[in-house]
Amino acid sequence: MSKQNPFKRVFKFYVTGFKEMTLGKTLWLIILIKLFIIFVILRIFLFPRFLGDKGDDKNKADYVRNELIDRKAK
């Protein structure tokens, strides 16, 4: 057994394994496409920017504080 750095050995292990994959590369591509859709595309359409139009940090803090207090009061 060689006396290489354990991190280098682990890295080489994964690189070699990924190079020898056939079906796995296609599955990883599908996973990356799904993650892109979930985190980029859906975020644009489903999660509006509430704090984007509030201006400076003080106005953003006031908005959050008011929302939290109003939510607790209900």
N, CA, C and O atoms as a CHARMM CRD file, in Angstrom:
* protein
*
  296
    1    1 MET  N      0.84800  -1.18600   0.00000 PROA 1      0.00000
    2    1 MET  CA     0.00000   0.00000   0.00000 PROA 1      0.00000
    3    1 MET  C      0.89000   1.24600   0.00000 PROA 1      0.00000
    4    1 MET  O      1.87800   1.30400   0.73300 PROA 1      0.00000
    5    2 SER  N      0.55200   2.21300  -0.79700 PROA 2      0.00000
    6    2 SER  CA     1.37400   3.41700  -0.90100 PROA 2      0.00000
    7    2 SER  C      1.08700   4.36700   0.25300 PROA 2      0.00000
    8    2 SER  O      0.04000   4.29900   0.89800 PROA 2      0.00000
    9    3 LYS  N      2.04100   5.24900   0.49200 PROA 3      0.00000
   10    3 LYS  CA     1.92200   6.21000   1.59300 PROA 3      0.00000
   11    3 LYS  C      1.45400   7.56200   1.08000 PROA 3      0.00000
   12    3 LYS  O      1.97500   8.59500   1.50100 PROA 3      0.00000
   13    4 GLN  N      0.46700   7.57100   0.16600 PROA 4      0.00000
   14    4 GLN  CA    -0.07100   8.82800  -0.35100 PROA 4      0.00000
   15    4 GLN  C     -0.96900   9.48000   0.68800 PROA 4      0.00000
   16    4 GLN  O     -1.42300   8.86000   1.64900 PROA 4      0.00000
   17    5 ASN  N     -1.19200  10.72400   0.45100 PROA 5      0.00000
   18    5 ASN  CA    -2.13700  11.47400   1.25800 PROA 5      0.00000
   19    5 ASN  C     -3.51100  10.80200   1.14700 PROA 5      0.00000
   20    5 ASN  O     -3.94000  10.48200   0.03800 PROA 5      0.00000
   21    6 PRO  N     -4.21500  10.57900   2.27500 PROA 6      0.00000
   22    6 PRO  CA    -5.51600   9.89900   2.19000 PROA 6      0.00000
   23    6 PRO  C     -6.53300  10.66600   1.34200 PROA 6      0.00000
   24    6 PRO  O     -7.38000  10.05200   0.69300 PROA 6      0.00000
   25    7 PHE  N     -6.46000  11.97800   1.34000 PROA 7      0.00000
   26    7 PHE  CA    -7.39100  12.75800   0.52500 PROA 7      0.00000
   27    7 PHE  C     -7.13600  12.52800  -0.96400 PROA 7      0.00000
   28    7 PHE  O     -8.07600  12.44500  -1.75600 PROA 7      0.00000
   29    8 LYS  N     -5.86400  12.42600  -1.33800 PROA 8      0.00000
   30    8 LYS  CA    -5.53500  12.16100  -2.74100 PROA 8      0.00000
   31    8 LYS  C     -6.01300  10.77200  -3.14500 PROA 8      0.00000
   32    8 LYS  O     -6.51600  10.58100  -4.25200 PROA 8      0.00000
   33    9 ARG  N     -5.85500   9.79600  -2.23900 PROA 9      0.00000
   34    9 ARG  CA    -6.30100   8.44000  -2.54900 PROA 9      0.00000
   35    9 ARG  C     -7.81300   8.38400  -2.74400 PROA 9      0.00000
   36    9 ARG  O     -8.29800   7.72900  -3.66600 PROA 9      0.00000
   37   10 VAL  N     -8.55600   9.06800  -1.88000 PROA 10     0.00000
   38   10 VAL  CA   -10.02000   9.09800  -2.00800 PROA 10     0.00000
   39   10 VAL  C    -10.41500   9.80900  -3.29800 PROA 10     0.00000
   40   10 VAL  O    -11.30500   9.35200  -4.01400 PROA 10     0.00000
   41   11 PHE  N     -9.75200  10.92900  -3.59500 PROA 11     0.00000
   42   11 PHE  CA   -10.05900  11.67100  -4.81200 PROA 11     0.00000
   43   11 PHE  C     -9.80000  10.80900  -6.05200 PROA 11     0.00000
   44   11 PHE  O    -10.62600  10.76300  -6.96400 PROA 11     0.00000
   45   12 LYS  N     -8.65600  10.13100  -6.07900 PROA 12     0.00000
   46   12 LYS  CA    -8.33700   9.26400  -7.21600 PROA 12     0.00000
   47   12 LYS  C     -9.33500   8.10900  -7.32900 PROA 12     0.00000
   48   12 LYS  O     -9.68900   7.70100  -8.43500 PROA 12     0.00000
   49   13 PHE  N     -9.78500   7.58600  -6.19300 PROA 13     0.00000
   50   13 PHE  CA   -10.77600   6.52000  -6.18100 PROA 13     0.00000
   51   13 PHE  C    -12.06000   6.97000  -6.88100 PROA 13     0.00000
   52   13 PHE  O    -12.59200   6.25100  -7.72600 PROA 13     0.00000
   53   14 TYR  N    -12.55800   8.16400  -6.53000 PROA 14     0.00000
   54   14 TYR  CA   -13.79100   8.65600  -7.12800 PROA 14     0.00000
   55   14 TYR  C    -13.60300   9.04100  -8.59400 PROA 14     0.00000
   56   14 TYR  O    -14.49400   8.79900  -9.40800 PROA 14     0.00000
   57   15 VAL  N    -12.47200   9.63000  -8.94400 PROA 15     0.00000
   58   15 VAL  CA   -12.22000  10.00400 -10.33700 PROA 15     0.00000
   59   15 VAL  C    -12.17000   8.76200 -11.21700 PROA 15     0.00000
   60   15 VAL  O    -12.75800   8.73300 -12.29800 PROA 15     0.00000
   61   16 THR  N    -11.46900   7.74500 -10.75200 PROA 16     0.00000
   62   16 THR  CA   -11.37400   6.50400 -11.51600 PROA 16     0.00000
   63   16 THR  C    -12.74500   5.85900 -11.65300 PROA 16     0.00000
   64   16 THR  O    -13.10700   5.39000 -12.73200 PROA 16     0.00000
   65   17 GLY  N    -13.50100   5.83300 -10.57700 PROA 17     0.00000
   66   17 GLY  CA   -14.84000   5.25200 -10.62300 PROA 17     0.00000
   67   17 GLY  C    -15.76000   6.00500 -11.57300 PROA 17     0.00000
   68   17 GLY  O    -16.54600   5.39200 -12.29600 PROA 17     0.00000
   69   18 PHE  N    -15.66500   7.33100 -11.57300 PROA 18     0.00000
   70   18 PHE  CA   -16.53400   8.11100 -12.45100 PROA 18     0.00000
   71   18 PHE  C    -16.14500   7.92500 -13.91800 PROA 18     0.00000
   72   18 PHE  O    -17.01200   7.90900 -14.79200 PROA 18     0.00000
   73   19 LYS  N    -14.84600   7.78400 -14.19400 PROA 19     0.00000
   74   19 LYS  CA   -14.40700   7.58600 -15.57600 PROA 19     0.00000
   75   19 LYS  C    -14.89700   6.25600 -16.13200 PROA 19     0.00000
   76   19 LYS  O    -15.16500   6.14600 -17.32900 PROA 19     0.00000
   77   20 GLU  N    -15.01600   5.24400 -15.27500 PROA 20     0.00000
   78   20 GLU  CA   -15.40700   3.92100 -15.74200 PROA 20     0.00000
   79   20 GLU  C    -16.91500   3.70400 -15.77100 PROA 20     0.00000
   80   20 GLU  O    -17.37600   2.63500 -16.17000 PROA 20     0.00000
   81   21 MET  N    -17.68400   4.69800 -15.35500 PROA 21     0.00000
   82   21 MET  CA   -19.14900   4.57800 -15.37500 PROA 21     0.00000
   83   21 MET  C    -19.66700   4.62600 -16.79400 PROA 21     0.00000
   84   21 MET  O    -19.07900   5.27900 -17.65600 PROA 21     0.00000
   85   22 THR  N    -20.76800   3.93600 -17.03900 PROA 22     0.00000
   86   22 THR  CA   -21.45800   4.05800 -18.31800 PROA 22     0.00000
   87   22 THR  C    -22.85700   4.60000 -18.07900 PROA 22     0.00000
   88   22 THR  O    -23.18500   5.69200 -18.54300 PROA 22     0.00000
   89   23 LEU  N    -23.67600   3.86100 -17.37000 PROA 23     0.00000
   90   23 LEU  CA   -25.03800   4.30300 -17.06800 PROA 23     0.00000
   91   23 LEU  C    -25.02600   5.41700 -16.02500 PROA 23     0.00000
   92   23 LEU  O    -25.88800   6.29600 -16.04000 PROA 23     0.00000
   93   24 GLY  N    -24.06000   5.38000 -15.13000 PROA 24     0.00000
   94   24 GLY  CA   -23.99600   6.35200 -14.04800 PROA 24     0.00000
   95   24 GLY  C    -23.86300   7.78800 -14.52400 PROA 24     0.00000
   96   24 GLY  O    -24.41800   8.69600 -13.90500 PROA 24     0.00000
   97   25 LYS  N    -23.14200   8.00600 -15.60400 PROA 25     0.00000
   98   25 LYS  CA   -22.98700   9.37300 -16.11800 PROA 25     0.00000
   99   25 LYS  C    -24.32400   9.93300 -16.57800 PROA 25     0.00000
  100   25 LYS  O    -24.62400  11.10700 -16.36100 PROA 25     0.00000
  101   26 THR  N    -25.12000   9.09000 -17.20800 PROA 26     0.00000
  102   26 THR  CA   -26.44900   9.53300 -17.64500 PROA 26     0.00000
  103   26 THR  C    -27.32700   9.85300 -16.44400 PROA 26     0.00000
  104   26 THR  O    -28.05300  10.84700 -16.44900 PROA 26     0.00000
  105   27 LEU  N    -27.26200   9.01400 -15.41900 PROA 27     0.00000
  106   27 LEU  CA   -28.06600   9.26100 -14.22500 PROA 27     0.00000
  107   27 LEU  C    -27.62700  10.53900 -13.51600 PROA 27     0.00000
  108   27 LEU  O    -28.46900  11.30200 -13.04200 PROA 27     0.00000
  109   28 TRP  N    -26.30600  10.78200 -13.43600 PROA 28     0.00000
  110   28 TRP  CA   -25.83500  12.02000 -12.83000 PROA 28     0.00000
  111   28 TRP  C    -26.28200  13.23900 -13.63400 PROA 28     0.00000
  112   28 TRP  O    -26.59900  14.27800 -13.05600 PROA 28     0.00000
  113   29 LEU  N    -26.31000  13.12300 -14.94400 PROA 29     0.00000
  114   29 LEU  CA   -26.78500  14.22500 -15.77800 PROA 29     0.00000
  115   29 LEU  C    -28.25600  14.51500 -15.49000 PROA 29     0.00000
  116   29 LEU  O    -28.65300  15.67600 -15.38700 PROA 29     0.00000
  117   30 ILE  N    -29.05500  13.47400 -15.36100 PROA 30     0.00000
  118   30 ILE  CA   -30.48100  13.65700 -15.03500 PROA 30     0.00000
  119   30 ILE  C    -30.62200  14.31100 -13.66700 PROA 30     0.00000
  120   30 ILE  O    -31.44200  15.21400 -13.49900 PROA 30     0.00000
  121   31 ILE  N    -29.83600  13.87100 -12.68800 PROA 31     0.00000
  122   31 ILE  CA   -29.89700  14.46400 -11.35300 PROA 31     0.00000
  123   31 ILE  C    -29.53500  15.94500 -11.39700 PROA 31     0.00000
  124   31 ILE  O    -30.21200  16.76100 -10.77200 PROA 31     0.00000
  125   32 LEU  N    -28.48500  16.30300 -12.12200 PROA 32     0.00000
  126   32 LEU  CA   -28.06800  17.71300 -12.20500 PROA 32     0.00000
  127   32 LEU  C    -29.11400  18.57200 -12.91200 PROA 32     0.00000
  128   32 LEU  O    -29.34200  19.71600 -12.51900 PROA 32     0.00000
  129   33 ILE  N    -29.74600  18.03600 -13.94100 PROA 33     0.00000
  130   33 ILE  CA   -30.80300  18.78100 -14.63400 PROA 33     0.00000
  131   33 ILE  C    -31.98600  19.00600 -13.69700 PROA 33     0.00000
  132   33 ILE  O    -32.54900  20.10100 -13.66300 PROA 33     0.00000
  133   34 LYS  N    -32.36800  17.97900 -12.93500 PROA 34     0.00000
  134   34 LYS  CA   -33.48000  18.12400 -11.99500 PROA 34     0.00000
  135   34 LYS  C    -33.16100  19.14800 -10.91200 PROA 34     0.00000
  136   34 LYS  O    -34.02200  19.94700 -10.54400 PROA 34     0.00000
  137   35 LEU  N    -31.92800  19.13100 -10.39800 PROA 35     0.00000
  138   35 LEU  CA   -31.54600  20.11300  -9.39300 PROA 35     0.00000
  139   35 LEU  C    -31.57100  21.53100  -9.95400 PROA 35     0.00000
  140   35 LEU  O    -31.98300  22.46900  -9.27100 PROA 35     0.00000
  141   36 PHE  N    -31.13000  21.68200 -11.19300 PROA 36     0.00000
  142   36 PHE  CA   -31.17800  22.99400 -11.83400 PROA 36     0.00000
  143   36 PHE  C    -32.62300  23.47500 -11.93700 PROA 36     0.00000
  144   36 PHE  O    -32.91500  24.63200 -11.63700 PROA 36     0.00000
  145   37 ILE  N    -33.51400  22.60500 -12.35500 PROA 37     0.00000
  146   37 ILE  CA   -34.92100  22.98400 -12.47800 PROA 37     0.00000
  147   37 ILE  C    -35.49800  23.35700 -11.11400 PROA 37     0.00000
  148   37 ILE  O    -36.20900  24.35500 -10.99400 PROA 37     0.00000
  149   38 ILE  N    -35.19900  22.57000 -10.09800 PROA 38     0.00000
  150   38 ILE  CA   -35.76000  22.83000  -8.77200 PROA 38     0.00000
  151   38 ILE  C    -35.24700  24.14400  -8.20000 PROA 38     0.00000
  152   38 ILE  O    -36.03600  24.95600  -7.71700 PROA 38     0.00000
  153   39 PHE  N    -33.94000  24.36300  -8.24600 PROA 39     0.00000
  154   39 PHE  CA   -33.37500  25.51500  -7.55200 PROA 39     0.00000
  155   39 PHE  C    -33.34300  26.79500  -8.36900 PROA 39     0.00000
  156   39 PHE  O    -33.27100  27.87800  -7.78800 PROA 39     0.00000
  157   40 VAL  N    -33.39100  26.71800  -9.67300 PROA 40     0.00000
  158   40 VAL  CA   -33.30700  27.93700 -10.48100 PROA 40     0.00000
  159   40 VAL  C    -34.65500  28.27800 -11.09700 PROA 40     0.00000
  160   40 VAL  O    -35.19300  29.35900 -10.85600 PROA 40     0.00000
  161   41 ILE  N    -35.19200  27.38300 -11.87200 PROA 41     0.00000
  162   41 ILE  CA   -36.42200  27.67700 -12.60100 PROA 41     0.00000
  163   41 ILE  C    -37.60600  27.86000 -11.65900 PROA 41     0.00000
  164   41 ILE  O    -38.33900  28.84200 -11.77500 PROA 41     0.00000
  165   42 LEU  N    -37.80400  26.93100 -10.73000 PROA 42     0.00000
  166   42 LEU  CA   -38.94500  27.04400  -9.82200 PROA 42     0.00000
  167   42 LEU  C    -38.82100  28.23200  -8.87600 PROA 42     0.00000
  168   42 LEU  O    -39.82400  28.83800  -8.50000 PROA 42     0.00000
  169   43 ARG  N    -37.60200  28.56300  -8.49600 PROA 43     0.00000
  170   43 ARG  CA   -37.41300  29.71300  -7.60800 PROA 43     0.00000
  171   43 ARG  C    -37.87500  31.00500  -8.27900 PROA 43     0.00000
  172   43 ARG  O    -38.45000  31.88000  -7.63000 PROA 43     0.00000
  173   44 ILE  N    -37.62600  31.11400  -9.54900 PROA 44     0.00000
  174   44 ILE  CA   -38.01700  32.32300 -10.27100 PROA 44     0.00000
  175   44 ILE  C    -39.53600  32.48700 -10.27800 PROA 44     0.00000
  176   44 ILE  O    -40.04300  33.59600 -10.10700 PROA 44     0.00000
  177   45 PHE  N    -40.26200  31.38300 -10.47700 PROA 45     0.00000
  178   45 PHE  CA   -41.70900  31.46900 -10.63400 PROA 45     0.00000
  179   45 PHE  C    -42.49000  31.31000  -9.33400 PROA 45     0.00000
  180   45 PHE  O    -43.59100  31.85100  -9.22600 PROA 45     0.00000
  181   46 LEU  N    -41.97000  30.59500  -8.34900 PROA 46     0.00000
  182   46 LEU  CA   -42.75600  30.29500  -7.16200 PROA 46     0.00000
  183   46 LEU  C    -42.40100  31.11400  -5.92700 PROA 46     0.00000
  184   46 LEU  O    -43.22300  31.24500  -5.02000 PROA 46     0.00000
  185   47 PHE  N    -41.20500  31.66100  -5.87500 PROA 47     0.00000
  186   47 PHE  CA   -40.78400  32.36700  -4.67400 PROA 47     0.00000
  187   47 PHE  C    -40.51100  33.82800  -4.99800 PROA 47     0.00000
  188   47 PHE  O    -39.43200  34.16800  -5.48500 PROA 47     0.00000
  189   48 PRO  N    -41.48500  34.69400  -4.72900 PROA 48     0.00000
  190   48 PRO  CA   -41.29100  36.11600  -5.02500 PROA 48     0.00000
  191   48 PRO  C    -40.26300  36.73400  -4.06600 PROA 48     0.00000
  192   48 PRO  O    -40.02600  36.22800  -2.96900 PROA 48     0.00000
  193   49 ARG  N    -39.67900  37.81500  -4.50300 PROA 49     0.00000
  194   49 ARG  CA   -38.68900  38.51400  -3.68800 PROA 49     0.00000
  195   49 ARG  C    -39.40300  39.56200  -2.84000 PROA 49     0.00000
  196   49 ARG  O    -39.71600  40.65200  -3.31900 PROA 49     0.00000
  197   50 PHE  N    -39.65400  39.22400  -1.58800 PROA 50     0.00000
  198   50 PHE  CA   -40.35300  40.14200  -0.70500 PROA 50     0.00000
  199   50 PHE  C    -39.47500  41.30800  -0.28100 PROA 50     0.00000
  200   50 PHE  O    -39.96500  42.42800  -0.14200 PROA 50     0.00000
  201   51 LEU  N    -38.20300  41.06600  -0.07600 PROA 51     0.00000
  202   51 LEU  CA   -37.32100  42.10300   0.44100 PROA 51     0.00000
  203   51 LEU  C    -36.59600  42.87200  -0.65200 PROA 51     0.00000
  204   51 LEU  O    -35.91600  43.85400  -0.35600 PROA 51     0.00000
  205   52 GLY  N    -36.72000  42.45900  -1.89500 PROA 52     0.00000
  206   52 GLY  CA   -35.99100  43.09300  -2.98100 PROA 52     0.00000
  207   52 GLY  C    -36.34900  44.55000  -3.19500 PROA 52     0.00000
  208   52 GLY  O    -35.49400  45.34300  -3.59000 PROA 52     0.00000
  209   53 ASP  N    -37.59600  44.91800  -2.94100 PROA 53     0.00000
  210   53 ASP  CA   -38.03600  46.29100  -3.20300 PROA 53     0.00000
  211   53 ASP  C    -38.14600  47.12400  -1.93000 PROA 53     0.00000
  212   53 ASP  O    -38.76200  48.19000  -1.94700 PROA 53     0.00000
  213   54 LYS  N    -37.56400  46.66200  -0.83400 PROA 54     0.00000
  214   54 LYS  CA   -37.68200  47.38300   0.43600 PROA 54     0.00000
  215   54 LYS  C    -36.57200  48.40600   0.64800 PROA 54     0.00000
  216   54 LYS  O    -36.61300  49.14500   1.63200 PROA 54     0.00000
  217   55 GLY  N    -35.60700  48.47400  -0.21900 PROA 55     0.00000
  218   55 GLY  CA   -34.56200  49.48600  -0.10300 PROA 55     0.00000
  219   55 GLY  C    -33.41000  49.04500   0.76600 PROA 55     0.00000
  220   55 GLY  O    -32.83500  47.97500   0.56500 PROA 55     0.00000
  221   56 ASP  N    -33.07200  49.89300   1.75100 PROA 56     0.00000
  222   56 ASP  CA   -31.87800  49.62600   2.56200 PROA 56     0.00000
  223   56 ASP  C    -32.16500  48.59600   3.66600 PROA 56     0.00000
  224   56 ASP  O    -33.28500  48.10200   3.79800 PROA 56     0.00000
  225   57 ASP  N    -31.13800  48.29000   4.44500 PROA 57     0.00000
  226   57 ASP  CA   -31.23800  47.25200   5.47100 PROA 57     0.00000
  227   57 ASP  C    -32.21800  47.60900   6.58000 PROA 57     0.00000
  228   57 ASP  O    -32.87800  46.72400   7.12600 PROA 57     0.00000
  229   58 LYS  N    -32.32300  48.88900   6.92100 PROA 58     0.00000
  230   58 LYS  CA   -33.24400  49.29100   7.98600 PROA 58     0.00000
  231   58 LYS  C    -34.68700  49.02300   7.57000 PROA 58     0.00000
  232   58 LYS  O    -35.47600  48.51100   8.36500 PROA 58     0.00000
  233   59 ASN  N    -35.03300  49.36100   6.34300 PROA 59     0.00000
  234   59 ASN  CA   -36.38900  49.11500   5.87500 PROA 59     0.00000
  235   59 ASN  C    -36.68300  47.61300   5.79900 PROA 59     0.00000
  236   59 ASN  O    -37.79400  47.18100   6.10700 PROA 59     0.00000
  237   60 LYS  N    -35.70300  46.82900   5.39500 PROA 60     0.00000
  238   60 LYS  CA   -35.88800  45.37600   5.34600 PROA 60     0.00000
  239   60 LYS  C    -36.09700  44.81400   6.74400 PROA 60     0.00000
  240   60 LYS  O    -36.96100  43.96200   6.95200 PROA 60     0.00000
  241   61 ALA  N    -35.30300  45.29100   7.70600 PROA 61     0.00000
  242   61 ALA  CA   -35.44600  44.82700   9.08600 PROA 61     0.00000
  243   61 ALA  C    -36.80800  45.21400   9.65200 PROA 61     0.00000
  244   61 ALA  O    -37.43900  44.41300  10.34200 PROA 61     0.00000
  245   62 ASP  N    -37.26700  46.43100   9.37000 PROA 62     0.00000
  246   62 ASP  CA   -38.58900  46.85600   9.83900 PROA 62     0.00000
  247   62 ASP  C    -39.69000  46.00300   9.23500 PROA 62     0.00000
  248   62 ASP  O    -40.64200  45.63900   9.92500 PROA 62     0.00000
  249   63 TYR  N    -39.57200  45.68400   7.96300 PROA 63     0.00000
  250   63 TYR  CA   -40.57400  44.85700   7.29600 PROA 63     0.00000
  251   63 TYR  C    -40.65100  43.46400   7.92900 PROA 63     0.00000
  252   63 TYR  O    -41.74000  42.95900   8.20200 PROA 63     0.00000
  253   64 VAL  N    -39.49400  42.85100   8.15700 PROA 64     0.00000
  254   64 VAL  CA   -39.46000  41.51900   8.76500 PROA 64     0.00000
  255   64 VAL  C    -40.01500  41.56600  10.18000 PROA 64     0.00000
  256   64 VAL  O    -40.79500  40.69900  10.57400 PROA 64     0.00000
  257   65 ARG  N    -39.61700  42.57600  10.94300 PROA 65     0.00000
  258   65 ARG  CA   -40.10900  42.70900  12.31500 PROA 65     0.00000
  259   65 ARG  C    -41.63000  42.85300  12.32600 PROA 65     0.00000
  260   65 ARG  O    -42.30100  42.20400  13.12900 PROA 65     0.00000
  261   66 ASN  N    -42.18300  43.68700  11.45500 PROA 66     0.00000
  262   66 ASN  CA   -43.63400  43.86600  11.40800 PROA 66     0.00000
  263   66 ASN  C    -44.34700  42.58700  10.99000 PROA 66     0.00000
  264   66 ASN  O    -45.40500  42.26500  11.53000 PROA 66     0.00000
  265   67 GLU  N    -43.78200  41.85500  10.03700 PROA 67     0.00000
  266   67 GLU  CA   -44.39500  40.60200   9.59700 PROA 67     0.00000
  267   67 GLU  C    -44.38900  39.57100  10.72000 PROA 67     0.00000
  268   67 GLU  O    -45.37200  38.85100  10.89800 PROA 67     0.00000
  269   68 LEU  N    -43.30700  39.49000  11.47300 PROA 68     0.00000
  270   68 LEU  CA   -43.23800  38.51900  12.56500 PROA 68     0.00000
  271   68 LEU  C    -44.19800  38.87100  13.69300 PROA 68     0.00000
  272   68 LEU  O    -44.84600  37.99000  14.25900 PROA 68     0.00000
  273   69 ILE  N    -44.29000  40.14900  14.01800 PROA 69     0.00000
  274   69 ILE  CA   -45.19500  40.56200  15.09100 PROA 69     0.00000
  275   69 ILE  C    -46.63900  40.37400  14.65700 PROA 69     0.00000
  276   69 ILE  O    -47.45000  39.89900  15.45200 PROA 69     0.00000
  277   70 ASP  N    -46.98800  40.72400  13.44100 PROA 70     0.00000
  278   70 ASP  CA   -48.35400  40.54800  12.95400 PROA 70     0.00000
  279   70 ASP  C    -48.74100  39.07400  12.89900 PROA 70     0.00000
  280   70 ASP  O    -49.89000  38.73100  13.18000 PROA 70     0.00000
  281   71 ARG  N    -47.81300  38.20400  12.54600 PROA 71     0.00000
  282   71 ARG  CA   -48.09800  36.77600  12.48000 PROA 71     0.00000
  283   71 ARG  C    -48.35400  36.19000  13.86800 PROA 71     0.00000
  284   71 ARG  O    -49.20700  35.31700  14.03000 PROA 71     0.00000
  285   72 LYS  N    -47.60700  36.67700  14.87400 PROA 72     0.00000
  286   72 LYS  CA   -47.80800  36.17800  16.23000 PROA 72     0.00000
  287   72 LYS  C    -49.13700  36.65300  16.81300 PROA 72     0.00000
  288   72 LYS  O    -49.77500  35.92400  17.57300 PROA 72     0.00000
  289   73 ALA  N    -49.55200  37.85900  16.46500 PROA 73     0.00000
  290   73 ALA  CA   -50.77400  38.43300  17.02600 PROA 73     0.00000
  291   73 ALA  C    -52.01600  37.72400  16.51700 PROA 73     0.00000
  292   73 ALA  O    -53.04800  37.74500  17.18800 PROA 73     0.00000
  293   74 LYS  N    -51.94700  37.10000  15.35500 PROA 74     0.00000
  294   74 LYS  CA   -53.13300  36.47400  14.76600 PROA 74     0.00000
  295   74 LYS  C    -53.42900  35.15100  15.35500 PROA 74     0.00000
  296   74 LYS  O    -54.39800  34.50200  14.96000 PROA 74     0.00000
